[in-house]
């Protein structure tokens, strides 16, 4: 799997062309709940007094996500803000702070951030959550994978109950847990449960 990163890490990152011109900075991340991926970014100008730009950056136009900048081929890939934000399923910010429920109806925490796989089409592979006692008796911040289908609304994020067996305390170890989670899903027989599945330890 490609390197994982938090969506919040992209905030205020400089947008730079391959020619070395800094053209903007990331303002907000646009999340399409139906597709389960980041679709783009709203932008602001550079500097303390710069405001929002009328142009936005579609994720498909990103050349690379670096540690300090988002690289794009040229400024021509920027689109009108409404083209990126205007989808009725897309939005920015409404996922943070919502409850996380299992598909068996147990609340396990609240969303703190989204985890994306860098180098992909912006696919969200999981969430950083503030866990409650149903998932973690210590109520720590943990990372939990999402299922193949992502149920997200302004009221809740729904994950498979078995995802609770694949949580991690940090992003490097979460990468392995996501791989194990998907490998385990491939072994599961539809309509059956493995021993202990649904019991969130």
Steps between C-alpha positions, in 0.01 A plus 500: 500500500609859444594726788206608713433857604239697690276729299566777753872487414418649162353819646704812417740296287637706211385415146801509268526441124766270355663821373551611861231767520303516826143579390287448813466309824251235608205640696252211545479136398194405294370154595251301294323275750332288233828418326702476822780719371647847493385671181697819524598808695379854538783751481609828650762749393837510670580727790316613813259733322419271207141378480322208330556455127229448242700207362524156662722198446344167396683205656538336158721791394750455787841387375643417845432553870829596660581565866500877446309559177234370263647477149292569190607495132403864447250762611274402208375190691316719752122508450215725606419451867147377427632221277685347796271594790166505319423125513206439731687210662822694550580722792778600730517473875165334577658160578724627778338462840218267394440170687648173369262203514555137413261327258361326811398833654774549760645848534881479526614862490504821296693593186810714549648469150491302176788274390578502129741292294737743329568423136149364437184671383451645849342187645414520870629179665397576856449755772682634801242492777467595864405154624248439776490213749318273251817487289780586740476500881768772508303722260804580290524652155528204263484424130225273366458368143186553298310237308471462124181702505511820694191620678547862596252775570499816701381288794725190501776295341429126485783242501488118509494358854809290420698820429535531878748209490733697268553829682844659540656773711696667220506531121805277432342202681156586359628436149558133589162480676319628191669233290409231756142628518454469123674161489268377775199627305612295202502183712158561655204305366199725434223454755723347767687637797834398638528426870495821697406715203302800611651487850714812510788438732 
